[in-house]
Amino acid sequence: MGAILLSARLERALERLSSAKDDDEKWRVARDFFDQNGFPVVNYSFIDGTRGDLESAPVQMKSSADPDFIQHYLENRLDLVDPLADYGRSGRATPYVVGAALEETLANLPDDRRSHLDFVASASHSINLLVPLPAGPAGGALKSGLVLGARMKGVEFRTLMSERAPELLVFAHHMHISLQAGVRRELDGVEPLSVREVDCLQHIAAGKRPDRISEDMGLAVATVNFHLAKARTKLNARTTAEAVARAIRYAMIAP
């Protein structure tokens, strides 16, 4: 198989993403790239089935769309009538296109799903491209996806996709690798862990007990337990094992 050639535009965007100093700058780079490629609306979304029923778990998202629109979507659980959320929950890996400006994509949708897309078109954008993304450390119960939105005619969208679809997909996956852990921490309101808290959890993840960690780190057992308790609080975990699982999910410690 021959090498995949990247355009200068994509190479520059990937370089900016890799050199960004923090997650806020990475998000700006991602928004700029997609906007310059015809998609001003970027919804980076997660459905977390690790905490309950995947079919009823709410969507969490970081979005470039109008904040009032996103708040309305989240507060009114519009994900329950959103065909994009339906597709995301299904776990299918191929991209999905749907929107009020693409009549052929609406043919098999229930009335409530079509009405939702009409509402989205009136409030924000008329075409949606969903790029499913790998689940990461949380496994199959976590569904991730990037929804790119635009207000354009169907013929414009088809032309755009014929020219730029591969680059959009490549950048979406690089963005996900770079931003997944930080965005999930932000959406879940997780406080940063201290160096000691990280070290103690990493030792627990390696199968060590607090007394052994005490010896390895040169700390009193009570101090180790104090750091573990603080980590549990910050991670909203009931047990140390749950704290380890969440720290891995948020890329705070290595699996």
Beta strands, then each sheet from edge to edge (+ up, - down):
strand 1: 41-48
strand 2: 59-63
strand 3: 96-98
strand 4: 127-133
strand 5: 142-150
sheet 1: 2+ 1- 5+ 4- 3+
end
